[in-house]
Amino acid sequence: MLWTIAVILLILWLLGLVSSYTMGGFIHVLLVIAVIVVLLNIIRGRRVL
């Protein structure tokens, strides 16, 4: 019983690490896209919508 709980906790911990890195990568990509969009708007000039 103790081994089963330990294995389940280990699997959940590994899944948490993977999802953390995935979400961290996703947030990093979104930040890079946001910086690129801001730079393009600065280069093209400000346009009021």
PDB file of N, CA, C, O and CB in Angstrom:
ATOM      1  N   MET A   1       0.833  -1.197   0.000  1.00  0.00           N
ATOM      2  CA  MET A   1       0.000   0.000   0.000  1.00  0.00           C
ATOM      3  C   MET A   1       0.878   1.262   0.000  1.00  0.00           C
ATOM      4  O   MET A   1       0.605   2.215  -0.729  1.00  0.00           O
ATOM      5  CB  MET A   1      -0.947  -0.002   1.224  1.00  0.00           C
ATOM      6  N   LEU A   2       1.917   1.254   0.813  1.00  0.00           N
ATOM      7  CA  LEU A   2       2.802   2.411   0.889  1.00  0.00           C
ATOM      8  C   LEU A   2       3.539   2.619  -0.438  1.00  0.00           C
ATOM      9  O   LEU A   2       3.725   3.754  -0.877  1.00  0.00           O
ATOM     10  CB  LEU A   2       3.811   2.239   2.038  1.00  0.00           C
ATOM     11  N   TRP A   3       3.955   1.524  -1.071  1.00  0.00           N
ATOM     12  CA  TRP A   3       4.632   1.629  -2.356  1.00  0.00           C
ATOM     13  C   TRP A   3       3.694   2.205  -3.413  1.00  0.00           C
ATOM     14  O   TRP A   3       4.118   3.007  -4.245  1.00  0.00           O
ATOM     15  CB  TRP A   3       5.157   0.257  -2.800  1.00  0.00           C
ATOM     16  N   THR A   4       2.439   1.808  -3.388  1.00  0.00           N
ATOM     17  CA  THR A   4       1.462   2.312  -4.360  1.00  0.00           C
ATOM     18  C   THR A   4       1.288   3.818  -4.218  1.00  0.00           C
ATOM     19  O   THR A   4       1.275   4.548  -5.209  1.00  0.00           O
ATOM     20  CB  THR A   4       0.106   1.605  -4.184  1.00  0.00           C
ATOM     21  N   ILE A   5       1.154   4.274  -2.977  1.00  0.00           N
ATOM     22  CA  ILE A   5       1.011   5.713  -2.733  1.00  0.00           C
ATOM     23  C   ILE A   5       2.273   6.448  -3.172  1.00  0.00           C
ATOM     24  O   ILE A   5       2.187   7.519  -3.772  1.00  0.00           O
ATOM     25  CB  ILE A   5       0.720   5.990  -1.239  1.00  0.00           C
ATOM     26  N   ALA A   6       3.438   5.886  -2.879  1.00  0.00           N
ATOM     27  CA  ALA A   6       4.695   6.523  -3.259  1.00  0.00           C
ATOM     28  C   ALA A   6       4.817   6.624  -4.775  1.00  0.00           C
ATOM     29  O   ALA A   6       5.249   7.653  -5.295  1.00  0.00           O
ATOM     30  CB  ALA A   6       5.884   5.747  -2.685  1.00  0.00           C
ATOM     31  N   VAL A   7       4.440   5.566  -5.487  1.00  0.00           N
ATOM     32  CA  VAL A   7       4.516   5.583  -6.955  1.00  0.00           C
ATOM     33  C   VAL A   7       3.531   6.589  -7.530  1.00  0.00           C
ATOM     34  O   VAL A   7       3.865   7.318  -8.464  1.00  0.00           O
ATOM     35  CB  VAL A   7       4.238   4.181  -7.532  1.00  0.00           C
ATOM     36  N   ILE A   8       2.313   6.638  -6.980  1.00  0.00           N
ATOM     37  CA  ILE A   8       1.315   7.604  -7.466  1.00  0.00           C
ATOM     38  C   ILE A   8       1.804   9.033  -7.236  1.00  0.00           C
ATOM     39  O   ILE A   8       1.681   9.880  -8.120  1.00  0.00           O
ATOM     40  CB  ILE A   8      -0.051   7.386  -6.759  1.00  0.00           C
ATOM     41  N   LEU A   9       2.358   9.302  -6.056  1.00  0.00           N
ATOM     42  CA  LEU A   9       2.878  10.646  -5.772  1.00  0.00           C
ATOM     43  C   LEU A   9       4.050  11.001  -6.689  1.00  0.00           C
ATOM     44  O   LEU A   9       4.173  12.142  -7.133  1.00  0.00           O
ATOM     45  CB  LEU A   9       3.317  10.744  -4.304  1.00  0.00           C
ATOM     46  N   LEU A  10       4.899  10.029  -6.966  1.00  0.00           N
ATOM     47  CA  LEU A  10       6.029  10.273  -7.863  1.00  0.00           C
ATOM     48  C   LEU A  10       5.543  10.591  -9.267  1.00  0.00           C
ATOM     49  O   LEU A  10       6.064  11.502  -9.911  1.00  0.00           O
ATOM     50  CB  LEU A  10       6.967   9.062  -7.891  1.00  0.00           C
ATOM     51  N   ILE A  11       4.557   9.853  -9.747  1.00  0.00           N
ATOM     52  CA  ILE A  11       4.012  10.100 -11.087  1.00  0.00           C
ATOM     53  C   ILE A  11       3.358  11.475 -11.152  1.00  0.00           C
ATOM     54  O   ILE A  11       3.548  12.209 -12.122  1.00  0.00           O
ATOM     55  CB  ILE A  11       2.992   9.007 -11.470  1.00  0.00           C
ATOM     56  N   LEU A  12       2.589  11.825 -10.124  1.00  0.00           N
ATOM     57  CA  LEU A  12       1.953  13.149 -10.105  1.00  0.00           C
ATOM     58  C   LEU A  12       2.995  14.265 -10.046  1.00  0.00           C
ATOM     59  O   LEU A  12       2.819  15.314 -10.665  1.00  0.00           O
ATOM     60  CB  LEU A  12       0.995  13.265  -8.907  1.00  0.00           C
ATOM     61  N   TRP A  13       4.094  14.036  -9.293  1.00  0.00           N
ATOM     62  CA  TRP A  13       5.164  15.032  -9.213  1.00  0.00           C
ATOM     63  C   TRP A  13       5.821  15.225 -10.575  1.00  0.00           C
ATOM     64  O   TRP A  13       6.087  16.354 -10.989  1.00  0.00           O
ATOM     65  CB  TRP A  13       6.215  14.613  -8.171  1.00  0.00           C
ATOM     66  N   LEU A  14       6.085  14.103 -11.279  1.00  0.00           N
ATOM     67  CA  LEU A  14       6.689  14.200 -12.609  1.00  0.00           C
ATOM     68  C   LEU A  14       5.751  14.902 -13.590  1.00  0.00           C
ATOM     69  O   LEU A  14       6.197  15.710 -14.405  1.00  0.00           O
ATOM     70  CB  LEU A  14       7.049  12.803 -13.134  1.00  0.00           C
ATOM     71  N   LEU A  15       4.465  14.599 -13.516  1.00  0.00           N
ATOM     72  CA  LEU A  15       3.500  15.284 -14.379  1.00  0.00           C
ATOM     73  C   LEU A  15       3.459  16.781 -14.074  1.00  0.00           C
ATOM     74  O   LEU A  15       3.317  17.603 -14.980  1.00  0.00           O
ATOM     75  CB  LEU A  15       2.100  14.672 -14.210  1.00  0.00           C
ATOM     76  N   GLY A  16       3.582  17.126 -12.802  1.00  0.00           N
ATOM     77  CA  GLY A  16       3.621  18.539 -12.423  1.00  0.00           C
ATOM     78  C   GLY A  16       4.843  19.235 -12.994  1.00  0.00           C
ATOM     79  O   GLY A  16       4.751  20.380 -13.437  1.00  0.00           O
ATOM     80  N   LEU A  17       5.994  18.557 -12.991  1.00  0.00           N
ATOM     81  CA  LEU A  17       7.201  19.143 -13.568  1.00  0.00           C
ATOM     82  C   LEU A  17       7.036  19.356 -15.067  1.00  0.00           C
ATOM     83  O   LEU A  17       7.392  20.409 -15.594  1.00  0.00           O
ATOM     84  CB  LEU A  17       8.415  18.251 -13.292  1.00  0.00           C
ATOM     85  N   VAL A  18       6.495  18.352 -15.748  1.00  0.00           N
ATOM     86  CA  VAL A  18       6.320  18.456 -17.200  1.00  0.00           C
ATOM     87  C   VAL A  18       5.345  19.567 -17.542  1.00  0.00           C
ATOM     88  O   VAL A  18       5.609  20.366 -18.441  1.00  0.00           O
ATOM     89  CB  VAL A  18       5.829  17.125 -17.787  1.00  0.00           C
ATOM     90  N   SER A  19       4.219  19.631 -16.837  1.00  0.00           N
ATOM     91  CA  SER A  19       3.239  20.672 -17.140  1.00  0.00           C
ATOM     92  C   SER A  19       3.779  22.047 -16.774  1.00  0.00           C
ATOM     93  O   SER A  19       3.450  23.037 -17.428  1.00  0.00           O
ATOM     94  CB  SER A  19       1.924  20.406 -16.396  1.00  0.00           C
ATOM     95  N   SER A  20       4.607  22.116 -15.733  1.00  0.00           N
ATOM     96  CA  SER A  20       5.203  23.388 -15.341  1.00  0.00           C
ATOM     97  C   SER A  20       6.131  23.888 -16.438  1.00  0.00           C
ATOM     98  O   SER A  20       6.094  25.063 -16.803  1.00  0.00           O
ATOM     99  CB  SER A  20       5.967  23.248 -14.011  1.00  0.00           C
ATOM    100  N   TYR A  21       6.979  22.978 -16.971  1.00  0.00           N
ATOM    101  CA  TYR A  21       7.878  23.386 -18.042  1.00  0.00           C
ATOM    102  C   TYR A  21       7.093  23.736 -19.294  1.00  0.00           C
ATOM    103  O   TYR A  21       7.447  24.684 -19.996  1.00  0.00           O
ATOM    104  CB  TYR A  21       8.892  22.284 -18.344  1.00  0.00           C
ATOM    105  N   THR A  22       6.036  22.993 -19.588  1.00  0.00           N
ATOM    106  CA  THR A  22       5.237  23.269 -20.777  1.00  0.00           C
ATOM    107  C   THR A  22       4.566  24.631 -20.665  1.00  0.00           C
ATOM    108  O   THR A  22       4.624  25.437 -21.593  1.00  0.00           O
ATOM    109  CB  THR A  22       4.184  22.173 -20.985  1.00  0.00           C
ATOM    110  N   MET A  23       3.931  24.884 -19.529  1.00  0.00           N
ATOM    111  CA  MET A  23       3.276  26.179 -19.351  1.00  0.00           C
ATOM    112  C   MET A  23       4.286  27.304 -19.308  1.00  0.00           C
ATOM    113  O   MET A  23       4.028  28.393 -19.820  1.00  0.00           O
ATOM    114  CB  MET A  23       2.442  26.186 -18.081  1.00  0.00           C
ATOM    115  N   GLY A  24       5.434  27.052 -18.702  1.00  0.00           N
ATOM    116  CA  GLY A  24       6.478  28.072 -18.688  1.00  0.00           C
ATOM    117  C   GLY A  24       6.952  28.389 -20.090  1.00  0.00           C
ATOM    118  O   GLY A  24       7.171  29.553 -20.428  1.00  0.00           O
ATOM    119  N   GLY A  25       7.109  27.364 -20.906  1.00  0.00           N
ATOM    120  CA  GLY A  25       7.489  27.574 -22.300  1.00  0.00           C
ATOM    121  C   GLY A  25       6.411  28.310 -23.065  1.00  0.00           C
ATOM    122  O   GLY A  25       6.706  29.190 -23.873  1.00  0.00           O
ATOM    123  N   PHE A  26       5.155  27.954 -22.812  1.00  0.00           N
ATOM    124  CA  PHE A  26       4.031  28.605 -23.493  1.00  0.00           C
ATOM    125  C   PHE A  26       3.967  30.078 -23.121  1.00  0.00           C
ATOM    126  O   PHE A  26       3.771  30.932 -23.986  1.00  0.00           O
ATOM    127  CB  PHE A  26       2.700  27.909 -23.139  1.00  0.00           C
ATOM    128  N   ILE A  27       4.132  30.380 -21.841  1.00  0.00           N
ATOM    129  CA  ILE A  27       4.115  31.776 -21.395  1.00  0.00           C
ATOM    130  C   ILE A  27       5.299  32.527 -21.992  1.00  0.00           C
ATOM    131  O   ILE A  27       5.168  33.694 -22.360  1.00  0.00           O
ATOM    132  CB  ILE A  27       4.148  31.861 -19.848  1.00  0.00           C
ATOM    133  N   HIS A  28       6.455  31.868 -22.093  1.00  0.00           N
ATOM    134  CA  HIS A  28       7.628  32.504 -22.686  1.00  0.00           C
ATOM    135  C   HIS A  28       7.360  32.843 -24.155  1.00  0.00           C
ATOM    136  O   HIS A  28       7.713  33.930 -24.613  1.00  0.00           O
ATOM    137  CB  HIS A  28       8.867  31.585 -22.560  1.00  0.00           C
ATOM    138  N   VAL A  29       6.747  31.930 -24.882  1.00  0.00           N
ATOM    139  CA  VAL A  29       6.422  32.179 -26.290  1.00  0.00           C
ATOM    140  C   VAL A  29       5.439  33.337 -26.409  1.00  0.00           C
ATOM    141  O   VAL A  29       5.599  34.191 -27.282  1.00  0.00           O
ATOM    142  CB  VAL A  29       5.836  30.909 -26.949  1.00  0.00           C
ATOM    143  N   LEU A  30       4.429  33.381 -25.549  1.00  0.00           N
ATOM    144  CA  LEU A  30       3.466  34.487 -25.583  1.00  0.00           C
ATOM    145  C   LEU A  30       4.148  35.823 -25.291  1.00  0.00           C
ATOM    146  O   LEU A  30       3.814  36.833 -25.911  1.00  0.00           O
ATOM    147  CB  LEU A  30       2.336  34.243 -24.572  1.00  0.00           C
ATOM    148  N   LEU A  31       5.092  35.841 -24.362  1.00  0.00           N
ATOM    149  CA  LEU A  31       5.808  37.075 -24.069  1.00  0.00           C
ATOM    150  C   LEU A  31       6.658  37.525 -25.253  1.00  0.00           C
ATOM    151  O   LEU A  31       6.724  38.717 -25.553  1.00  0.00           O
ATOM    152  CB  LEU A  31       6.683  36.894 -22.839  1.00  0.00           C
ATOM    153  N   VAL A  32       7.304  36.582 -25.923  1.00  0.00           N
ATOM    154  CA  VAL A  32       8.107  36.932 -27.099  1.00  0.00           C
ATOM    155  C   VAL A  32       7.213  37.488 -28.195  1.00  0.00           C
ATOM    156  O   VAL A  32       7.566  38.480 -28.832  1.00  0.00           O
ATOM    157  CB  VAL A  32       8.889  35.705 -27.616  1.00  0.00           C
ATOM    158  N   ILE A  33       6.060  36.868 -28.428  1.00  0.00           N
ATOM    159  CA  ILE A  33       5.124  37.366 -29.445  1.00  0.00           C
ATOM    160  C   ILE A  33       4.647  38.764 -29.081  1.00  0.00           C
ATOM    161  O   ILE A  33       4.537  39.625 -29.954  1.00  0.00           O
ATOM    162  CB  ILE A  33       3.916  36.413 -29.594  1.00  0.00           C
ATOM    163  N   ALA A  34       4.362  39.001 -27.795  1.00  0.00           N
ATOM    164  CA  ALA A  34       3.908  40.331 -27.368  1.00  0.00           C
ATOM    165  C   ALA A  34       4.991  41.377 -27.606  1.00  0.00           C
ATOM    166  O   ALA A  34       4.683  42.481 -28.056  1.00  0.00           O
ATOM    167  CB  ALA A  34       3.510  40.314 -25.880  1.00  0.00           C
ATOM    168  N   VAL A  35       6.238  41.060 -27.319  1.00  0.00           N
ATOM    169  CA  VAL A  35       7.337  42.008 -27.550  1.00  0.00           C
ATOM    170  C   VAL A  35       7.484  42.292 -29.041  1.00  0.00           C
ATOM    171  O   VAL A  35       7.699  43.441 -29.428  1.00  0.00           O
ATOM    172  CB  VAL A  35       8.668  41.459 -26.976  1.00  0.00           C
ATOM    173  N   ILE A  36       7.371  41.266 -29.885  1.00  0.00           N
ATOM    174  CA  ILE A  36       7.479  41.459 -31.332  1.00  0.00           C
ATOM    175  C   ILE A  36       6.363  42.361 -31.832  1.00  0.00           C
ATOM    176  O   ILE A  36       6.602  43.245 -32.654  1.00  0.00           O
ATOM    177  CB  ILE A  36       7.441  40.110 -32.065  1.00  0.00           C
ATOM    178  N   VAL A  37       5.140  42.145 -31.342  1.00  0.00           N
ATOM    179  CA  VAL A  37       4.006  42.981 -31.776  1.00  0.00           C
ATOM    180  C   VAL A  37       4.216  44.427 -31.346  1.00  0.00           C
ATOM    181  O   VAL A  37       3.937  45.347 -32.115  1.00  0.00           O
ATOM    182  CB  VAL A  37       2.673  42.443 -31.197  1.00  0.00           C
ATOM    183  N   VAL A  38       4.703  44.636 -30.128  1.00  0.00           N
ATOM    184  CA  VAL A  38       4.950  46.003 -29.661  1.00  0.00           C
ATOM    185  C   VAL A  38       6.032  46.663 -30.502  1.00  0.00           C
ATOM    186  O   VAL A  38       5.900  47.830 -30.872  1.00  0.00           O
ATOM    187  CB  VAL A  38       5.355  46.008 -28.175  1.00  0.00           C
ATOM    188  N   LEU A  39       7.107  45.931 -30.810  1.00  0.00           N
ATOM    189  CA  LEU A  39       8.170  46.500 -31.634  1.00  0.00           C
ATOM    190  C   LEU A  39       7.671  46.827 -33.035  1.00  0.00           C
ATOM    191  O   LEU A  39       8.034  47.865 -33.589  1.00  0.00           O
ATOM    192  CB  LEU A  39       9.351  45.539 -31.712  1.00  0.00           C
ATOM    193  N   LEU A  40       6.845  45.961 -33.618  1.00  0.00           N
ATOM    194  CA  LEU A  40       6.298  46.253 -34.941  1.00  0.00           C
ATOM    195  C   LEU A  40       5.421  47.498 -34.913  1.00  0.00           C
ATOM    196  O   LEU A  40       5.454  48.305 -35.843  1.00  0.00           O
ATOM    197  CB  LEU A  40       5.497  45.060 -35.459  1.00  0.00           C
ATOM    198  N   ASN A  41       4.635  47.657 -33.848  1.00  0.00           N
ATOM    199  CA  ASN A  41       3.796  48.854 -33.744  1.00  0.00           C
ATOM    200  C   ASN A  41       4.657  50.104 -33.594  1.00  0.00           C
ATOM    201  O   ASN A  41       4.316  51.153 -34.143  1.00  0.00           O
ATOM    202  CB  ASN A  41       2.825  48.733 -32.553  1.00  0.00           C
ATOM    203  N   ILE A  42       5.760  50.014 -32.868  1.00  0.00           N
ATOM    204  CA  ILE A  42       6.640  51.182 -32.712  1.00  0.00           C
ATOM    205  C   ILE A  42       7.320  51.510 -34.044  1.00  0.00           C
ATOM    206  O   ILE A  42       7.440  52.678 -34.412  1.00  0.00           O
ATOM    207  CB  ILE A  42       7.709  50.923 -31.609  1.00  0.00           C
ATOM    208  N   ILE A  43       7.769  50.465 -34.773  1.00  0.00           N
ATOM    209  CA  ILE A  43       8.449  50.693 -36.046  1.00  0.00           C
ATOM    210  C   ILE A  43       7.487  51.277 -37.081  1.00  0.00           C
ATOM    211  O   ILE A  43       7.843  52.207 -37.805  1.00  0.00           O
ATOM    212  CB  ILE A  43       9.061  49.384 -36.569  1.00  0.00           C
ATOM    213  N   ARG A  44       6.289  50.741 -37.149  1.00  0.00           N
ATOM    214  CA  ARG A  44       5.304  51.206 -38.143  1.00  0.00           C
ATOM    215  C   ARG A  44       4.709  52.553 -37.783  1.00  0.00           C
ATOM    216  O   ARG A  44       4.187  53.245 -38.657  1.00  0.00           O
ATOM    217  CB  ARG A  44       4.190  50.191 -38.292  1.00  0.00           C
ATOM    218  N   GLY A  45       4.771  52.934 -36.544  1.00  0.00           N
ATOM    219  CA  GLY A  45       4.173  54.171 -36.087  1.00  0.00           C
ATOM    220  C   GLY A  45       2.863  53.862 -35.383  1.00  0.00           C
ATOM    221  O   GLY A  45       2.241  52.825 -35.609  1.00  0.00           O
ATOM    222  N   ARG A  46       2.468  54.772 -34.538  1.00  0.00           N
ATOM    223  CA  ARG A  46       1.257  54.540 -33.761  1.00  0.00           C
ATOM    224  C   ARG A  46       0.033  54.817 -34.603  1.00  0.00           C
ATOM    225  O   ARG A  46      -0.068  55.830 -35.294  1.00  0.00           O
ATOM    226  CB  ARG A  46       1.242  55.408 -32.503  1.00  0.00           C
ATOM    227  N   ARG A  47      -0.886  53.886 -34.521  1.00  0.00           N
ATOM    228  CA  ARG A  47      -2.168  54.049 -35.203  1.00  0.00           C
ATOM    229  C   ARG A  47      -3.278  53.958 -34.173  1.00  0.00           C
ATOM    230  O   ARG A  47      -3.300  53.029 -33.366  1.00  0.00           O
ATOM    231  CB  ARG A  47      -2.357  52.979 -36.320  1.00  0.00           C
ATOM    232  N   VAL A  48      -4.179  54.889 -34.188  1.00  0.00           N
ATOM    233  CA  VAL A  48      -5.306  54.867 -33.268  1.00  0.00           C
ATOM    234  C   VAL A  48      -6.411  54.066 -33.906  1.00  0.00           C
ATOM    235  O   VAL A  48      -6.806  54.326 -35.043  1.00  0.00           O
ATOM    236  CB  VAL A  48      -5.787  56.299 -32.912  1.00  0.00           C
ATOM    237  N   LEU A  49      -6.917  53.072 -33.161  1.00  0.00           N
ATOM    238  CA  LEU A  49      -7.958  52.220 -33.728  1.00  0.00           C
ATOM    239  C   LEU A  49      -9.318  52.885 -33.659  1.00  0.00           C
ATOM    240  O   LEU A  49     -10.312  52.304 -34.095  1.00  0.00           O
ATOM    241  CB  LEU A  49      -8.000  50.886 -33.010  1.00  0.00           C
TER     242      LEU A  49
END
